Amino acid sequence: MNTKELGVTEDMLDDLVQSTFVMEGGYKVLSKDEIRDILKESLE
């Protein structure tokens, strides 16, 4: 299932990125731009 099937639209991405909780200490800490790119790709 992708985010589009969940009802997410591209204009919602900024709000989703801002509400994403980023934890340090994992394999890689993602930047807000990387999170936006991942969410944008998941719309396809």
Gaussian input, Z-matrix of N, CA and C with variables (Angstrom, degrees):
# hf/3-21g

backbone

0 1
 N
 C     1     B1
 C     2     B2     1     A1
 N     3     B3     2     A2     1     D1
 C     4     B4     3     A3     2     D2
 C     5     B5     4     A4     3     D3
 N     6     B6     5     A5     4     D4
 C     7     B7     6     A6     5     D5
 C     8     B8     7     A7     6     D6
 N     9     B9     8     A8     7     D7
 C    10    B10     9     A9     8     D8
 C    11    B11    10    A10     9     D9
 N    12    B12    11    A11    10    D10
 C    13    B13    12    A12    11    D11
 C    14    B14    13    A13    12    D12
 N    15    B15    14    A14    13    D13
 C    16    B16    15    A15    14    D14
 C    17    B17    16    A16    15    D15
 N    18    B18    17    A17    16    D16
 C    19    B19    18    A18    17    D17
 C    20    B20    19    A19    18    D18
 N    21    B21    20    A20    19    D19
 C    22    B22    21    A21    20    D20
 C    23    B23    22    A22    21    D21
 N    24    B24    23    A23    22    D22
 C    25    B25    24    A24    23    D23
 C    26    B26    25    A25    24    D24
 N    27    B27    26    A26    25    D25
 C    28    B28    27    A27    26    D26
 C    29    B29    28    A28    27    D27
 N    30    B30    29    A29    28    D28
 C    31    B31    30    A30    29    D29
 C    32    B32    31    A31    30    D30
 N    33    B33    32    A32    31    D31
 C    34    B34    33    A33    32    D32
 C    35    B35    34    A34    33    D33
 N    36    B36    35    A35    34    D34
 C    37    B37    36    A36    35    D35
 C    38    B38    37    A37    36    D36
 N    39    B39    38    A38    37    D37
 C    40    B40    39    A39    38    D38
 C    41    B41    40    A40    39    D39
 N    42    B42    41    A41    40    D40
 C    43    B43    42    A42    41    D41
 C    44    B44    43    A43    42    D42
 N    45    B45    44    A44    43    D43
 C    46    B46    45    A45    44    D44
 C    47    B47    46    A46    45    D45
 N    48    B48    47    A47    46    D46
 C    49    B49    48    A48    47    D47
 C    50    B50    49    A49    48    D48
 N    51    B51    50    A50    49    D49
 C    52    B52    51    A51    50    D50
 C    53    B53    52    A52    51    D51
 N    54    B54    53    A53    52    D52
 C    55    B55    54    A54    53    D53
 C    56    B56    55    A55    54    D54
 N    57    B57    56    A56    55    D55
 C    58    B58    57    A57    56    D56
 C    59    B59    58    A58    57    D57
 N    60    B60    59    A59    58    D58
 C    61    B61    60    A60    59    D59
 C    62    B62    61    A61    60    D60
 N    63    B63    62    A62    61    D61
 C    64    B64    63    A63    62    D62
 C    65    B65    64    A64    63    D63
 N    66    B66    65    A65    64    D64
 C    67    B67    66    A66    65    D65
 C    68    B68    67    A67    66    D66
 N    69    B69    68    A68    67    D67
 C    70    B70    69    A69    68    D68
 C    71    B71    70    A70    69    D69
 N    72    B72    71    A71    70    D70
 C    73    B73    72    A72    71    D71
 C    74    B74    73    A73    72    D72
 N    75    B75    74    A74    73    D73
 C    76    B76    75    A75    74    D74
 C    77    B77    76    A76    75    D75
 N    78    B78    77    A77    76    D76
 C    79    B79    78    A78    77    D77
 C    80    B80    79    A79    78    D78
 N    81    B81    80    A80    79    D79
 C    82    B82    81    A81    80    D80
 C    83    B83    82    A82    81    D81
 N    84    B84    83    A83    82    D82
 C    85    B85    84    A84    83    D83
 C    86    B86    85    A85    84    D84
 N    87    B87    86    A86    85    D85
 C    88    B88    87    A87    86    D86
 C    89    B89    88    A88    87    D87
 N    90    B90    89    A89    88    D88
 C    91    B91    90    A90    89    D89
 C    92    B92    91    A91    90    D90
 N    93    B93    92    A92    91    D91
 C    94    B94    93    A93    92    D92
 C    95    B95    94    A94    93    D93
 N    96    B96    95    A95    94    D94
 C    97    B97    96    A96    95    D95
 C    98    B98    97    A97    96    D96
 N    99    B99    98    A98    97    D97
 C   100   B100    99    A99    98    D98
 C   101   B101   100   A100    99    D99
 N   102   B102   101   A101   100   D100
 C   103   B103   102   A102   101   D101
 C   104   B104   103   A103   102   D102
 N   105   B105   104   A104   103   D103
 C   106   B106   105   A105   104   D104
 C   107   B107   106   A106   105   D105
 N   108   B108   107   A107   106   D106
 C   109   B109   108   A108   107   D107
 C   110   B110   109   A109   108   D108
 N   111   B111   110   A110   109   D109
 C   112   B112   111   A111   110   D110
 C   113   B113   112   A112   111   D111
 N   114   B114   113   A113   112   D112
 C   115   B115   114   A114   113   D113
 C   116   B116   115   A115   114   D114
 N   117   B117   116   A116   115   D115
 C   118   B118   117   A117   116   D116
 C   119   B119   118   A118   117   D117
 N   120   B120   119   A119   118   D118
 C   121   B121   120   A120   119   D119
 C   122   B122   121   A121   120   D120
 N   123   B123   122   A122   121   D121
 C   124   B124   123   A123   122   D122
 C   125   B125   124   A124   123   D123
 N   126   B126   125   A125   124   D124
 C   127   B127   126   A126   125   D125
 C   128   B128   127   A127   126   D126
 N   129   B129   128   A128   127   D127
 C   130   B130   129   A129   128   D128
 C   131   B131   130   A130   129   D129

   B1=1.4444
   B2=1.5359
   B3=1.3118
   B4=1.4653
   B5=1.5312
   B6=1.3168
   B7=1.4665
   B8=1.5220
   B9=1.3184
   B10=1.4706
   B11=1.5277
   B12=1.3218
   B13=1.4678
   B14=1.5296
   B15=1.3367
   B16=1.4605
   B17=1.5253
   B18=1.3482
   B19=1.4538
   B20=1.5220
   B21=1.3344
   B22=1.4605
   B23=1.5253
   B24=1.3308
   B25=1.4572
   B26=1.5273
   B27=1.3368
   B28=1.4603
   B29=1.5283
   B30=1.3177
   B31=1.4639
   B32=1.5300
   B33=1.3196
   B34=1.4628
   B35=1.5280
   B36=1.3254
   B37=1.4609
   B38=1.5191
   B39=1.3223
   B40=1.4660
   B41=1.5264
   B42=1.3275
   B43=1.4609
   B44=1.5256
   B45=1.3230
   B46=1.4663
   B47=1.5226
   B48=1.3237
   B49=1.4704
   B50=1.5306
   B51=1.3307
   B52=1.4614
   B53=1.5317
   B54=1.3142
   B55=1.4647
   B56=1.5306
   B57=1.3216
   B58=1.4627
   B59=1.5232
   B60=1.3025
   B61=1.4579
   B62=1.5243
   B63=1.3320
   B64=1.4600
   B65=1.5223
   B66=1.3317
   B67=1.4593
   B68=1.5250
   B69=1.3064
   B70=1.4601
   B71=1.5228
   B72=1.3175
   B73=1.4548
   B74=1.5143
   B75=1.3060
   B76=1.4560
   B77=1.5192
   B78=1.2951
   B79=1.4610
   B80=1.5157
   B81=1.3326
   B82=1.4548
   B83=1.5169
   B84=1.3129
   B85=1.4649
   B86=1.5194
   B87=1.3250
   B88=1.4611
   B89=1.5220
   B90=1.3276
   B91=1.4584
   B92=1.5278
   B93=1.3186
   B94=1.4710
   B95=1.5300
   B96=1.3364
   B97=1.4677
   B98=1.5277
   B99=1.3397
   B100=1.4632
   B101=1.5237
   B102=1.3111
   B103=1.4652
   B104=1.5246
   B105=1.3402
   B106=1.4695
   B107=1.5309
   B108=1.3478
   B109=1.4654
   B110=1.5304
   B111=1.3290
   B112=1.4619
   B113=1.5316
   B114=1.3188
   B115=1.4606
   B116=1.5209
   B117=1.3260
   B118=1.4664
   B119=1.5285
   B120=1.3327
   B121=1.4647
   B122=1.5088
   B123=1.3273
   B124=1.4652
   B125=1.5195
   B126=1.3360
   B127=1.4611
   B128=1.5233
   B129=1.3196
   B130=1.4745
   B131=1.4999
   A1=107.71
   A2=116.76
   A3=119.97
   A4=109.55
   A5=115.86
   A6=118.98
   A7=112.70
   A8=117.23
   A9=120.08
   A10=110.03
   A11=116.50
   A12=120.56
   A13=111.59
   A14=116.53
   A15=120.68
   A16=112.23
   A17=116.50
   A18=120.71
   A19=114.64
   A20=117.21
   A21=120.88
   A22=109.31
   A23=115.91
   A24=121.33
   A25=108.77
   A26=115.98
   A27=120.24
   A28=112.40
   A29=117.92
   A30=119.47
   A31=112.88
   A32=117.76
   A33=122.17
   A34=112.22
   A35=117.85
   A36=121.10
   A37=113.61
   A38=118.45
   A39=120.26
   A40=111.71
   A41=116.89
   A42=120.17
   A43=111.19
   A44=117.07
   A45=120.20
   A46=111.19
   A47=116.80
   A48=120.51
   A49=109.87
   A50=117.02
   A51=120.43
   A52=112.14
   A53=117.98
   A54=120.49
   A55=112.79
   A56=117.04
   A57=120.66
   A58=110.14
   A59=116.40
   A60=123.11
   A61=108.30
   A62=116.95
   A63=122.19
   A64=108.63
   A65=115.46
   A66=120.37
   A67=109.70
   A68=115.76
   A69=120.68
   A70=108.71
   A71=115.58
   A72=119.82
   A73=113.86
   A74=117.96
   A75=120.59
   A76=110.93
   A77=116.24
   A78=121.69
   A79=110.72
   A80=117.49
   A81=122.34
   A82=108.78
   A83=115.90
   A84=120.68
   A85=107.40
   A86=116.33
   A87=121.28
   A88=111.13
   A89=115.51
   A90=120.69
   A91=108.20
   A92=115.79
   A93=120.28
   A94=110.55
   A95=117.31
   A96=120.65
   A97=111.19
   A98=116.79
   A99=119.88
   A100=110.85
   A101=116.76
   A102=120.83
   A103=109.58
   A104=117.08
   A105=121.57
   A106=110.14
   A107=116.92
   A108=120.69
   A109=111.42
   A110=117.19
   A111=121.38
   A112=110.05
   A113=116.81
   A114=120.31
   A115=111.18
   A116=116.96
   A117=120.50
   A118=110.48
   A119=116.74
   A120=120.45
   A121=111.89
   A122=116.99
   A123=119.92
   A124=112.38
   A125=117.84
   A126=120.78
   A127=111.65
   A128=117.49
   A129=121.87
   A130=112.39
   D1=137.31
   D2=175.92
   D3=-106.58
   D4=172.49
   D5=-176.24
   D6=-68.05
   D7=-27.43
   D8=178.13
   D9=-62.57
   D10=-38.58
   D11=178.51
   D12=-67.25
   D13=-19.90
   D14=177.37
   D15=-88.68
   D16=-1.51
   D17=177.12
   D18=97.49
   D19=8.90
   D20=179.85
   D21=-78.58
   D22=137.19
   D23=175.21
   D24=-116.61
   D25=164.31
   D26=-176.53
   D27=-62.73
   D28=-30.79
   D29=179.19
   D30=-73.05
   D31=-8.12
   D32=176.30
   D33=-89.81
   D34=-11.38
   D35=-171.90
   D36=-59.58
   D37=-43.18
   D38=-178.96
   D39=-59.55
   D40=-42.62
   D41=178.00
   D42=-65.72
   D43=-39.59
   D44=178.34
   D45=-64.93
   D46=-41.97
   D47=179.35
   D48=-62.87
   D49=-44.48
   D50=-178.92
   D51=-66.17
   D52=-27.40
   D53=-178.86
   D54=-92.64
   D55=0.71
   D56=179.76
   D57=-77.81
   D58=128.96
   D59=179.23
   D60=-88.17
   D61=115.17
   D62=-177.98
   D63=-99.16
   D64=122.00
   D65=179.79
   D66=-104.41
   D67=139.01
   D68=175.75
   D69=-92.29
   D70=158.49
   D71=175.95
   D72=102.18
   D73=-3.03
   D74=177.55
   D75=-88.99
   D76=-161.88
   D77=179.98
   D78=-60.96
   D79=-45.38
   D80=179.84
   D81=-152.31
   D82=133.37
   D83=175.98
   D84=-85.40
   D85=121.87
   D86=-178.00
   D87=-84.05
   D88=143.05
   D89=173.59
   D90=-84.85
   D91=167.29
   D92=177.98
   D93=-61.91
   D94=-36.46
   D95=178.42
   D96=-65.51
   D97=-39.86
   D98=178.31
   D99=-66.73
   D100=-38.94
   D101=178.20
   D102=-63.77
   D103=-43.44
   D104=178.77
   D105=-60.73
   D106=-43.89
   D107=179.69
   D108=-61.67
   D109=-42.17
   D110=179.94
   D111=-64.41
   D112=-45.12
   D113=179.49
   D114=-65.02
   D115=-38.99
   D116=179.45
   D117=-64.31
   D118=-41.57
   D119=177.38
   D120=-64.55
   D121=-32.29
   D122=-178.15
   D123=-74.49
   D124=-8.59
   D125=176.03
   D126=-77.69
   D127=-17.57
   D128=-176.06
   D129=-81.84

